[in-house]
Amino acid sequence: MTEPIIFSAEIQQHQDINAAFVNFPFDTFELFGKKGQIKVKLLFDDKIGYGGSLTKMKSDSHILGLTKLLSLRC
């Protein structure tokens, strides 16, 4: 297991579709040795567990797409 990466970020609403995401503010290649999709396990607000993937989707940095249910709970 790797050390936890702790950061604060606002949940962003996609401007064109009904989708939410969080920007990942670190260089994934430096941290994980990968540039593509990266599977992650997260803990939001120290209480809500979530499994997802960091992806790069026409953006400068990787993002974490959120399910509708999770974005409503956070």
HTML snippet that shows the backbone in 3Dmol.js (N, CA, C, O; Angstrom):
<script src="https://3Dmol.org/build/3Dmol-min.js"></script>
<div id="view" style="width:600px;height:400px;position:relative"></div>
<script>
const pdb = `
ATOM      1  N   MET A   1       0.842  -1.184   0.000  1.00  0.00           N
ATOM      2  CA  MET A   1       0.000   0.000   0.000  1.00  0.00           C
ATOM      3  C   MET A   1       0.878   1.234   0.000  1.00  0.00           C
ATOM      4  O   MET A   1       1.900   1.281   0.684  1.00  0.00           O
ATOM      5  N   THR A   2       0.480   2.224  -0.762  1.00  0.00           N
ATOM      6  CA  THR A   2       1.240   3.467  -0.817  1.00  0.00           C
ATOM      7  C   THR A   2       0.719   4.451   0.233  1.00  0.00           C
ATOM      8  O   THR A   2      -0.367   4.288   0.790  1.00  0.00           O
ATOM      9  N   GLU A   3       1.522   5.457   0.474  1.00  0.00           N
ATOM     10  CA  GLU A   3       1.124   6.503   1.419  1.00  0.00           C
ATOM     11  C   GLU A   3      -0.100   7.246   0.877  1.00  0.00           C
ATOM     12  O   GLU A   3      -0.212   7.451  -0.332  1.00  0.00           O
ATOM     13  N   PRO A   4      -1.006   7.644   1.750  1.00  0.00           N
ATOM     14  CA  PRO A   4      -2.166   8.411   1.281  1.00  0.00           C
ATOM     15  C   PRO A   4      -1.744   9.767   0.732  1.00  0.00           C
ATOM     16  O   PRO A   4      -0.777  10.368   1.200  1.00  0.00           O
ATOM     17  N   ILE A   5      -2.474  10.234  -0.255  1.00  0.00           N
ATOM     18  CA  ILE A   5      -2.270  11.559  -0.820  1.00  0.00           C
ATOM     19  C   ILE A   5      -3.466  12.387  -0.372  1.00  0.00           C
ATOM     20  O   ILE A   5      -4.604  12.089  -0.734  1.00  0.00           O
ATOM     21  N   ILE A   6      -3.214  13.402   0.397  1.00  0.00           N
ATOM     22  CA  ILE A   6      -4.290  14.200   0.975  1.00  0.00           C
ATOM     23  C   ILE A   6      -4.311  15.569   0.298  1.00  0.00           C
ATOM     24  O   ILE A   6      -3.288  16.246   0.196  1.00  0.00           O
ATOM     25  N   PHE A   7      -5.504  15.959  -0.162  1.00  0.00           N
ATOM     26  CA  PHE A   7      -5.665  17.281  -0.749  1.00  0.00           C
ATOM     27  C   PHE A   7      -7.127  17.708  -0.655  1.00  0.00           C
ATOM     28  O   PHE A   7      -8.017  16.879  -0.466  1.00  0.00           O
ATOM     29  N   SER A   8      -7.357  18.982  -0.787  1.00  0.00           N
ATOM     30  CA  SER A   8      -8.710  19.535  -0.797  1.00  0.00           C
ATOM     31  C   SER A   8      -9.042  20.008  -2.199  1.00  0.00           C
ATOM     32  O   SER A   8      -8.205  20.589  -2.890  1.00  0.00           O
ATOM     33  N   ALA A   9     -10.279  19.751  -2.611  1.00  0.00           N
ATOM     34  CA  ALA A   9     -10.722  20.186  -3.938  1.00  0.00           C
ATOM     35  C   ALA A   9     -12.234  20.330  -3.929  1.00  0.00           C
ATOM     36  O   ALA A   9     -12.936  19.637  -3.193  1.00  0.00           O
ATOM     37  N   GLU A  10     -12.715  21.233  -4.749  1.00  0.00           N
ATOM     38  CA  GLU A  10     -14.154  21.394  -4.900  1.00  0.00           C
ATOM     39  C   GLU A  10     -14.658  20.454  -5.988  1.00  0.00           C
ATOM     40  O   GLU A  10     -13.972  20.198  -6.978  1.00  0.00           O
ATOM     41  N   ILE A  11     -15.856  19.952  -5.786  1.00  0.00           N
ATOM     42  CA  ILE A  11     -16.499  19.149  -6.826  1.00  0.00           C
ATOM     43  C   ILE A  11     -16.980  20.110  -7.904  1.00  0.00           C
ATOM     44  O   ILE A  11     -17.697  21.070  -7.623  1.00  0.00           O
ATOM     45  N   GLN A  12     -16.579  19.840  -9.134  1.00  0.00           N
ATOM     46  CA  GLN A  12     -16.919  20.688 -10.273  1.00  0.00           C
ATOM     47  C   GLN A  12     -18.074  20.065 -11.061  1.00  0.00           C
ATOM     48  O   GLN A  12     -18.148  18.845 -11.204  1.00  0.00           O
ATOM     49  N   GLN A  13     -18.958  20.897 -11.562  1.00  0.00           N
ATOM     50  CA  GLN A  13     -20.033  20.440 -12.435  1.00  0.00           C
ATOM     51  C   GLN A  13     -19.583  20.640 -13.877  1.00  0.00           C
ATOM     52  O   GLN A  13     -19.122  21.724 -14.233  1.00  0.00           O
ATOM     53  N   HIS A  14     -19.709  19.605 -14.713  1.00  0.00           N
ATOM     54  CA  HIS A  14     -19.364  19.730 -16.129  1.00  0.00           C
ATOM     55  C   HIS A  14     -20.311  20.734 -16.767  1.00  0.00           C
ATOM     56  O   HIS A  14     -21.508  20.737 -16.476  1.00  0.00           O
ATOM     57  N   GLN A  15     -19.783  21.581 -17.629  1.00  0.00           N
ATOM     58  CA  GLN A  15     -20.601  22.656 -18.199  1.00  0.00           C
ATOM     59  C   GLN A  15     -21.592  22.187 -19.253  1.00  0.00           C
ATOM     60  O   GLN A  15     -22.595  22.860 -19.487  1.00  0.00           O
ATOM     61  N   ASP A  16     -21.336  21.044 -19.901  1.00  0.00           N
ATOM     62  CA  ASP A  16     -22.193  20.623 -21.006  1.00  0.00           C
ATOM     63  C   ASP A  16     -23.104  19.439 -20.693  1.00  0.00           C
ATOM     64  O   ASP A  16     -24.149  19.281 -21.325  1.00  0.00           O
ATOM     65  N   ILE A  17     -22.724  18.612 -19.735  1.00  0.00           N
ATOM     66  CA  ILE A  17     -23.511  17.412 -19.436  1.00  0.00           C
ATOM     67  C   ILE A  17     -23.747  17.296 -17.936  1.00  0.00           C
ATOM     68  O   ILE A  17     -23.098  17.986 -17.149  1.00  0.00           O
ATOM     69  N   ASN A  18     -24.657  16.443 -17.543  1.00  0.00           N
ATOM     70  CA  ASN A  18     -24.956  16.234 -16.124  1.00  0.00           C
ATOM     71  C   ASN A  18     -23.909  15.289 -15.531  1.00  0.00           C
ATOM     72  O   ASN A  18     -24.155  14.095 -15.362  1.00  0.00           O
ATOM     73  N   ALA A  19     -22.758  15.838 -15.224  1.00  0.00           N
ATOM     74  CA  ALA A  19     -21.648  15.052 -14.677  1.00  0.00           C
ATOM     75  C   ALA A  19     -20.819  15.933 -13.748  1.00  0.00           C
ATOM     76  O   ALA A  19     -20.723  17.147 -13.930  1.00  0.00           O
ATOM     77  N   ALA A  20     -20.223  15.287 -12.748  1.00  0.00           N
ATOM     78  CA  ALA A  20     -19.376  16.009 -11.798  1.00  0.00           C
ATOM     79  C   ALA A  20     -18.003  15.356 -11.751  1.00  0.00           C
ATOM     80  O   ALA A  20     -17.848  14.177 -12.070  1.00  0.00           O
ATOM     81  N   PHE A  21     -17.006  16.144 -11.347  1.00  0.00           N
ATOM     82  CA  PHE A  21     -15.640  15.639 -11.286  1.00  0.00           C
ATOM     83  C   PHE A  21     -14.824  16.454 -10.295  1.00  0.00           C
ATOM     84  O   PHE A  21     -15.236  17.527  -9.853  1.00  0.00           O
ATOM     85  N   VAL A  22     -13.648  15.915  -9.956  1.00  0.00           N
ATOM     86  CA  VAL A  22     -12.672  16.606  -9.113  1.00  0.00           C
ATOM     87  C   VAL A  22     -11.359  16.635  -9.879  1.00  0.00           C
ATOM     88  O   VAL A  22     -10.931  15.617 -10.424  1.00  0.00           O
ATOM     89  N   ASN A  23     -10.721  17.793  -9.921  1.00  0.00           N
ATOM     90  CA  ASN A  23      -9.393  17.896 -10.529  1.00  0.00           C
ATOM     91  C   ASN A  23      -8.360  17.321  -9.571  1.00  0.00           C
ATOM     92  O   ASN A  23      -8.376  17.624  -8.378  1.00  0.00           O
ATOM     93  N   PHE A  24      -7.456  16.487 -10.095  1.00  0.00           N
ATOM     94  CA  PHE A  24      -6.371  15.926  -9.296  1.00  0.00           C
ATOM     95  C   PHE A  24      -5.160  16.838  -9.466  1.00  0.00           C
ATOM     96  O   PHE A  24      -4.616  16.923 -10.567  1.00  0.00           O
ATOM     97  N   PRO A  25      -4.720  17.525  -8.407  1.00  0.00           N
ATOM     98  CA  PRO A  25      -3.720  18.593  -8.549  1.00  0.00           C
ATOM     99  C   PRO A  25      -2.258  18.147  -8.565  1.00  0.00           C
ATOM    100  O   PRO A  25      -1.368  18.966  -8.337  1.00  0.00           O
ATOM    101  N   PHE A  26      -1.995  16.868  -8.828  1.00  0.00           N
ATOM    102  CA  PHE A  26      -0.618  16.379  -8.809  1.00  0.00           C
ATOM    103  C   PHE A  26      -0.258  15.737 -10.138  1.00  0.00           C
ATOM    104  O   PHE A  26      -1.137  15.362 -10.914  1.00  0.00           O
ATOM    105  N   ASP A  27       1.029  15.613 -10.395  1.00  0.00           N
ATOM    106  CA  ASP A  27       1.539  14.957 -11.593  1.00  0.00           C
ATOM    107  C   ASP A  27       1.473  13.443 -11.382  1.00  0.00           C
ATOM    108  O   ASP A  27       2.196  12.900 -10.547  1.00  0.00           O
ATOM    109  N   THR A  28       0.611  12.764 -12.135  1.00  0.00           N
ATOM    110  CA  THR A  28       0.426  11.321 -11.942  1.00  0.00           C
ATOM    111  C   THR A  28       1.665  10.533 -12.344  1.00  0.00           C
ATOM    112  O   THR A  28       1.926   9.468 -11.786  1.00  0.00           O
ATOM    113  N   PHE A  29       2.426  11.038 -13.300  1.00  0.00           N
ATOM    114  CA  PHE A  29       3.633  10.313 -13.698  1.00  0.00           C
ATOM    115  C   PHE A  29       4.665  10.337 -12.573  1.00  0.00           C
ATOM    116  O   PHE A  29       5.336   9.334 -12.329  1.00  0.00           O
ATOM    117  N   GLU A  30       4.796  11.461 -11.893  1.00  0.00           N
ATOM    118  CA  GLU A  30       5.725  11.542 -10.759  1.00  0.00           C
ATOM    119  C   GLU A  30       5.290  10.645  -9.608  1.00  0.00           C
ATOM    120  O   GLU A  30       6.118   9.989  -8.976  1.00  0.00           O
ATOM    121  N   LEU A  31       3.991  10.618  -9.338  1.00  0.00           N
ATOM    122  CA  LEU A  31       3.481   9.837  -8.202  1.00  0.00           C
ATOM    123  C   LEU A  31       3.356   8.348  -8.485  1.00  0.00           C
ATOM    124  O   LEU A  31       3.732   7.521  -7.655  1.00  0.00           O
ATOM    125  N   PHE A  32       2.827   8.005  -9.661  1.00  0.00           N
ATOM    126  CA  PHE A  32       2.483   6.615  -9.959  1.00  0.00           C
ATOM    127  C   PHE A  32       3.256   6.003 -11.113  1.00  0.00           C
ATOM    128  O   PHE A  32       3.162   4.799 -11.352  1.00  0.00           O
ATOM    129  N   GLY A  33       4.026   6.824 -11.837  1.00  0.00           N
ATOM    130  CA  GLY A  33       4.751   6.321 -13.003  1.00  0.00           C
ATOM    131  C   GLY A  33       3.831   6.025 -14.174  1.00  0.00           C
ATOM    132  O   GLY A  33       4.182   5.235 -15.050  1.00  0.00           O
ATOM    133  N   LYS A  34       2.649   6.652 -14.203  1.00  0.00           N
ATOM    134  CA  LYS A  34       1.668   6.424 -15.265  1.00  0.00           C
ATOM    135  C   LYS A  34       1.112   7.751 -15.762  1.00  0.00           C
ATOM    136  O   LYS A  34       1.035   8.727 -15.016  1.00  0.00           O
ATOM    137  N   LYS A  35       0.727   7.771 -17.033  1.00  0.00           N
ATOM    138  CA  LYS A  35       0.096   8.941 -17.620  1.00  0.00           C
ATOM    139  C   LYS A  35      -1.356   8.671 -17.989  1.00  0.00           C
ATOM    140  O   LYS A  35      -2.130   9.615 -18.146  1.00  0.00           O
ATOM    141  N   GLY A  36      -1.740   7.427 -18.131  1.00  0.00           N
ATOM    142  CA  GLY A  36      -3.090   7.077 -18.565  1.00  0.00           C
ATOM    143  C   GLY A  36      -4.050   6.941 -17.403  1.00  0.00           C
ATOM    144  O   GLY A  36      -3.939   7.651 -16.403  1.00  0.00           O
ATOM    145  N   GLN A  37      -4.988   6.029 -17.541  1.00  0.00           N
ATOM    146  CA  GLN A  37      -5.995   5.791 -16.513  1.00  0.00           C
ATOM    147  C   GLN A  37      -5.356   5.123 -15.302  1.00  0.00           C
ATOM    148  O   GLN A  37      -4.552   4.202 -15.439  1.00  0.00           O
ATOM    149  N   ILE A  38      -5.725   5.602 -14.105  1.00  0.00           N
ATOM    150  CA  ILE A  38      -5.145   5.091 -12.859  1.00  0.00           C
ATOM    151  C   ILE A  38      -6.275   4.779 -11.888  1.00  0.00           C
ATOM    152  O   ILE A  38      -7.025   5.671 -11.495  1.00  0.00           O
ATOM    153  N   LYS A  39      -6.394   3.526 -11.507  1.00  0.00           N
ATOM    154  CA  LYS A  39      -7.425   3.126 -10.542  1.00  0.00           C
ATOM    155  C   LYS A  39      -7.015   3.605  -9.156  1.00  0.00           C
ATOM    156  O   LYS A  39      -5.856   3.482  -8.759  1.00  0.00           O
ATOM    157  N   VAL A  40      -7.991   4.158  -8.422  1.00  0.00           N
ATOM    158  CA  VAL A  40      -7.723   4.708  -7.091  1.00  0.00           C
ATOM    159  C   VAL A  40      -8.851   4.348  -6.122  1.00  0.00           C
ATOM    160  O   VAL A  40      -9.987   4.088  -6.519  1.00  0.00           O
ATOM    161  N   LYS A  41      -8.492   4.344  -4.844  1.00  0.00           N
ATOM    162  CA  LYS A  41      -9.468   4.209  -3.760  1.00  0.00           C
ATOM    163  C   LYS A  41      -9.382   5.491  -2.961  1.00  0.00           C
ATOM    164  O   LYS A  41      -8.292   5.946  -2.616  1.00  0.00           O
ATOM    165  N   LEU A  42     -10.542   6.080  -2.663  1.00  0.00           N
ATOM    166  CA  LEU A  42     -10.571   7.388  -2.025  1.00  0.00           C
ATOM    167  C   LEU A  42     -11.446   7.403  -0.791  1.00  0.00           C
ATOM    168  O   LEU A  42     -12.271   6.519  -0.561  1.00  0.00           O
ATOM    169  N   LEU A  43     -11.231   8.445  -0.007  1.00  0.00           N
ATOM    170  CA  LEU A  43     -12.070   8.702   1.147  1.00  0.00           C
ATOM    171  C   LEU A  43     -12.398  10.192   1.124  1.00  0.00           C
ATOM    172  O   LEU A  43     -11.515  11.031   1.303  1.00  0.00           O
ATOM    173  N   PHE A  44     -13.676  10.517   0.904  1.00  0.00           N
ATOM    174  CA  PHE A  44     -14.121  11.903   0.877  1.00  0.00           C
ATOM    175  C   PHE A  44     -14.536  12.334   2.278  1.00  0.00           C
ATOM    176  O   PHE A  44     -15.265  11.620   2.966  1.00  0.00           O
ATOM    177  N   ASP A  45     -14.076  13.487   2.687  1.00  0.00           N
ATOM    178  CA  ASP A  45     -14.434  14.062   3.994  1.00  0.00           C
ATOM    179  C   ASP A  45     -14.193  13.090   5.138  1.00  0.00           C
ATOM    180  O   ASP A  45     -14.914  13.113   6.136  1.00  0.00           O
ATOM    181  N   ASP A  46     -13.194  12.245   5.003  1.00  0.00           N
ATOM    182  CA  ASP A  46     -12.824  11.264   6.036  1.00  0.00           C
ATOM    183  C   ASP A  46     -13.948  10.293   6.382  1.00  0.00           C
ATOM    184  O   ASP A  46     -13.916   9.687   7.453  1.00  0.00           O
ATOM    185  N   LYS A  47     -14.947  10.124   5.500  1.00  0.00           N
ATOM    186  CA  LYS A  47     -16.044   9.219   5.845  1.00  0.00           C
ATOM    187  C   LYS A  47     -16.693   8.493   4.686  1.00  0.00           C
ATOM    188  O   LYS A  47     -17.318   7.458   4.916  1.00  0.00           O
ATOM    189  N   ILE A  48     -16.587   8.968   3.453  1.00  0.00           N
ATOM    190  CA  ILE A  48     -17.266   8.338   2.320  1.00  0.00           C
ATOM    191  C   ILE A  48     -16.237   7.662   1.427  1.00  0.00           C
ATOM    192  O   ILE A  48     -15.452   8.331   0.756  1.00  0.00           O
ATOM    193  N   GLY A  49     -16.242   6.321   1.422  1.00  0.00           N
ATOM    194  CA  GLY A  49     -15.319   5.563   0.582  1.00  0.00           C
ATOM    195  C   GLY A  49     -15.796   5.521  -0.855  1.00  0.00           C
ATOM    196  O   GLY A  49     -16.998   5.485  -1.118  1.00  0.00           O
ATOM    197  N   TYR A  50     -14.843   5.524  -1.793  1.00  0.00           N
ATOM    198  CA  TYR A  50     -15.186   5.533  -3.216  1.00  0.00           C
ATOM    199  C   TYR A  50     -14.036   4.927  -4.008  1.00  0.00           C
ATOM    200  O   TYR A  50     -12.872   5.206  -3.720  1.00  0.00           O
ATOM    201  N   GLY A  51     -14.343   4.115  -4.984  1.00  0.00           N
ATOM    202  CA  GLY A  51     -13.346   3.574  -5.900  1.00  0.00           C
ATOM    203  C   GLY A  51     -13.617   4.107  -7.289  1.00  0.00           C
ATOM    204  O   GLY A  51     -14.757   4.087  -7.751  1.00  0.00           O
ATOM    205  N   GLY A  52     -12.593   4.578  -7.954  1.00  0.00           N
ATOM    206  CA  GLY A  52     -12.765   5.143  -9.286  1.00  0.00           C
ATOM    207  C   GLY A  52     -11.454   5.171 -10.027  1.00  0.00           C
ATOM    208  O   GLY A  52     -10.508   4.476  -9.659  1.00  0.00           O
ATOM    209  N   SER A  53     -11.394   5.974 -11.073  1.00  0.00           N
ATOM    210  CA  SER A  53     -10.184   6.088 -11.883  1.00  0.00           C
ATOM    211  C   SER A  53      -9.867   7.543 -12.165  1.00  0.00           C
ATOM    212  O   SER A  53     -10.750   8.344 -12.472  1.00  0.00           O
ATOM    213  N   LEU A  54      -8.596   7.865 -12.055  1.00  0.00           N
ATOM    214  CA  LEU A  54      -8.113   9.157 -12.526  1.00  0.00           C
ATOM    215  C   LEU A  54      -7.924   9.028 -14.029  1.00  0.00           C
ATOM    216  O   LEU A  54      -7.298   8.076 -14.494  1.00  0.00           O
ATOM    217  N   THR A  55      -8.449   9.962 -14.781  1.00  0.00           N
ATOM    218  CA  THR A  55      -8.320   9.932 -16.235  1.00  0.00           C
ATOM    219  C   THR A  55      -7.965  11.320 -16.743  1.00  0.00           C
ATOM    220  O   THR A  55      -8.218  12.327 -16.081  1.00  0.00           O
ATOM    221  N   LYS A  56      -7.382  11.352 -17.916  1.00  0.00           N
ATOM    222  CA  LYS A  56      -7.055  12.621 -18.544  1.00  0.00           C
ATOM    223  C   LYS A  56      -7.994  12.787 -19.731  1.00  0.00           C
ATOM    224  O   LYS A  56      -7.905  12.046 -20.710  1.00  0.00           O
ATOM    225  N   MET A  57      -8.894  13.762 -19.638  1.00  0.00           N
ATOM    226  CA  MET A  57      -9.925  13.921 -20.654  1.00  0.00           C
ATOM    227  C   MET A  57      -9.918  15.351 -21.195  1.00  0.00           C
ATOM    228  O   MET A  57     -10.667  16.208 -20.727  1.00  0.00           O
ATOM    229  N   LYS A  58      -9.075  15.588 -22.169  1.00  0.00           N
ATOM    230  CA  LYS A  58      -8.962  16.912 -22.783  1.00  0.00           C
ATOM    231  C   LYS A  58      -8.730  18.005 -21.736  1.00  0.00           C
ATOM    232  O   LYS A  58      -9.276  19.104 -21.836  1.00  0.00           O
ATOM    233  N   SER A  59      -7.921  17.687 -20.746  1.00  0.00           N
ATOM    234  CA  SER A  59      -7.626  18.640 -19.683  1.00  0.00           C
ATOM    235  C   SER A  59      -6.125  18.638 -19.410  1.00  0.00           C
ATOM    236  O   SER A  59      -5.411  17.727 -19.830  1.00  0.00           O
ATOM    237  N   ASP A  60      -5.661  19.652 -18.713  1.00  0.00           N
ATOM    238  CA  ASP A  60      -4.240  19.738 -18.389  1.00  0.00           C
ATOM    239  C   ASP A  60      -3.826  18.711 -17.354  1.00  0.00           C
ATOM    240  O   ASP A  60      -2.687  18.244 -17.350  1.00  0.00           O
ATOM    241  N   SER A  61      -4.766  18.356 -16.467  1.00  0.00           N
ATOM    242  CA  SER A  61      -4.448  17.407 -15.411  1.00  0.00           C
ATOM    243  C   SER A  61      -5.456  16.266 -15.421  1.00  0.00           C
ATOM    244  O   SER A  61      -6.453  16.305 -16.142  1.00  0.00           O
ATOM    245  N   HIS A  62      -5.183  15.258 -14.616  1.00  0.00           N
ATOM    246  CA  HIS A  62      -6.124  14.150 -14.480  1.00  0.00           C
ATOM    247  C   HIS A  62      -7.336  14.597 -13.671  1.00  0.00           C
ATOM    248  O   HIS A  62      -7.247  15.494 -12.832  1.00  0.00           O
ATOM    249  N   ILE A  63      -8.460  13.960 -13.938  1.00  0.00           N
ATOM    250  CA  ILE A  63      -9.671  14.239 -13.179  1.00  0.00           C
ATOM    251  C   ILE A  63     -10.233  12.923 -12.655  1.00  0.00           C
ATOM    252  O   ILE A  63      -9.916  11.847 -13.160  1.00  0.00           O
ATOM    253  N   LEU A  64     -11.063  13.033 -11.646  1.00  0.00           N
ATOM    254  CA  LEU A  64     -11.780  11.897 -11.102  1.00  0.00           C
ATOM    255  C   LEU A  64     -13.261  12.148 -11.345  1.00  0.00           C
ATOM    256  O   LEU A  64     -13.850  13.046 -10.744  1.00  0.00           O
ATOM    257  N   GLY A  65     -13.862  11.355 -12.224  1.00  0.00           N
ATOM    258  CA  GLY A  65     -15.297  11.467 -12.468  1.00  0.00           C
ATOM    259  C   GLY A  65     -16.057  10.897 -11.289  1.00  0.00           C
ATOM    260  O   GLY A  65     -15.652   9.892 -10.705  1.00  0.00           O
ATOM    261  N   LEU A  66     -17.161  11.540 -10.940  1.00  0.00           N
ATOM    262  CA  LEU A  66     -17.944  11.122  -9.774  1.00  0.00           C
ATOM    263  C   LEU A  66     -19.320  10.633 -10.207  1.00  0.00           C
ATOM    264  O   LEU A  66     -19.920  11.152 -11.148  1.00  0.00           O
ATOM    265  N   THR A  67     -19.799   9.622  -9.497  1.00  0.00           N
ATOM    266  CA  THR A  67     -21.165   9.174  -9.744  1.00  0.00           C
ATOM    267  C   THR A  67     -22.125  10.240  -9.214  1.00  0.00           C
ATOM    268  O   THR A  67     -21.766  11.038  -8.349  1.00  0.00           O
ATOM    269  N   LYS A  68     -23.327  10.242  -9.737  1.00  0.00           N
ATOM    270  CA  LYS A  68     -24.324  11.215  -9.311  1.00  0.00           C
ATOM    271  C   LYS A  68     -24.621  11.064  -7.810  1.00  0.00           C
ATOM    272  O   LYS A  68     -24.756  12.056  -7.093  1.00  0.00           O
ATOM    273  N   LEU A  69     -24.720   9.820  -7.351  1.00  0.00           N
ATOM    274  CA  LEU A  69     -25.009   9.577  -5.945  1.00  0.00           C
ATOM    275  C   LEU A  69     -23.918  10.150  -5.057  1.00  0.00           C
ATOM    276  O   LEU A  69     -24.212  10.787  -4.046  1.00  0.00           O
ATOM    277  N   LEU A  70     -22.653   9.928  -5.426  1.00  0.00           N
ATOM    278  CA  LEU A  70     -21.547  10.440  -4.613  1.00  0.00           C
ATOM    279  C   LEU A  70     -21.534  11.963  -4.615  1.00  0.00           C
ATOM    280  O   LEU A  70     -21.339  12.580  -3.567  1.00  0.00           O
ATOM    281  N   SER A  71     -21.740  12.574  -5.770  1.00  0.00           N
ATOM    282  CA  SER A  71     -21.695  14.031  -5.807  1.00  0.00           C
ATOM    283  C   SER A  71     -22.817  14.643  -4.987  1.00  0.00           C
ATOM    284  O   SER A  71     -22.670  15.761  -4.493  1.00  0.00           O
ATOM    285  N   LEU A  72     -23.935  13.942  -4.829  1.00  0.00           N
ATOM    286  CA  LEU A  72     -25.016  14.439  -3.988  1.00  0.00           C
ATOM    287  C   LEU A  72     -24.705  14.266  -2.497  1.00  0.00           C
ATOM    288  O   LEU A  72     -25.159  15.062  -1.675  1.00  0.00           O
ATOM    289  N   ARG A  73     -23.934  13.232  -2.143  1.00  0.00           N
ATOM    290  CA  ARG A  73     -23.608  12.968  -0.744  1.00  0.00           C
ATOM    291  C   ARG A  73     -22.503  13.859  -0.210  1.00  0.00           C
ATOM    292  O   ARG A  73     -22.418  14.069   1.000  1.00  0.00           O
ATOM    293  N   CYS A  74     -21.656  14.388  -1.078  1.00  0.00           N
ATOM    294  CA  CYS A  74     -20.514  15.214  -0.631  1.00  0.00           C
ATOM    295  C   CYS A  74     -20.891  16.671  -0.493  1.00  0.00           C
ATOM    296  O   CYS A  74     -20.051  17.494  -0.128  1.00  0.00           O
TER     297      CYS A  74
END
`;
const viewer = $3Dmol.createViewer("view");
viewer.addModel(pdb, "pdb");
viewer.setStyle({}, {cartoon: {color: "spectrum"}});
viewer.zoomTo();
viewer.render();
</script>
